[in-house]
Amino acid sequence: MPQTVWLVTGTTSGIGAALVDHIISRGDKVIASGRGVEKKLSHLKSDNVALLELDIAAGKSVVEAQVKKAWGIFGHIDVLFNNAGMSAFKTLEDADDEFVNQLFQVNVFGQLHTSQAILPFFRAQGHGTIAFTSSGCAWGALPFLGHYCMTKAALSSFAESLHKEVSHLGINAVAFDLGGFPTRLAQPREEENGSASAKTEEVSQQQSPVSEPYAGIFGEYMGLFVPDHSWVIPGDPDKAASTMVDVIQRQGVAAGRSWAVRVVIGSDSLVYANKRRREELQLLEKWKDVSASSDAKEFVLKPGYEKYIAVAGVEE
């Protein structure tokens, strides 16, 4: 069986590091990318593992150049796994433009730029997969993580739209809506010079993430997780990585299944998504007369409209 070549972003810790380990263990080739990878992952370099310095928030032209460089390492790429991300606690009122822009640059625009950069190569070779590490909060937002949840909702929607645009070209897209995993997503990371920075792939929790009017409710919310968060964060990063690789390669736990554009990973995310959808269906039914009240006239489903609904729907 030919080796699959993967380009994975955000590989220096957490889910990204676990993905690299599982890809290597299956005998595939991987280009592990991120900030400071040469220093942090030099021990992994081999005939099957290459390292690529890649700051996905550096702008479209920089990302395009690095993706082109990545393509030349092994002569082609089969899977782009957009895993890099960042998060931090902040109220919607307290966040300044720098905070919001940075989150969107890394979690949305950076993913967009890597995907745009690789699509011409995938089209030319006639196949490819673009995967995204999204979040269960894309199914329903959480307090004090509103900006993060906005980016992940955008990312999952991006994957759905992308798949509908490129699947006829032999290219697939998938978003993994992850539940809670004990990673360093909201912990301090160090630059190559050793100083902590908010401009790494993952951002540190700030000393005062909320202002005084929100302090009480924020404390109550955080009390659910501190000091023991194991009861609400059941995920194992290694198992998540193994499952995601299975889904992309349609092996293991995903063997025999049709392609899915959004896959929930983690029992907590599954419970939450099911609960939210049941509530939304009930809400839609209760408010259906209000929803239909804005039509210019009584709506009648016309021939051909089923095709529009099918295109707008979520594929299995």
Disulfide bonds with the S-S distance in Angstrom:
none
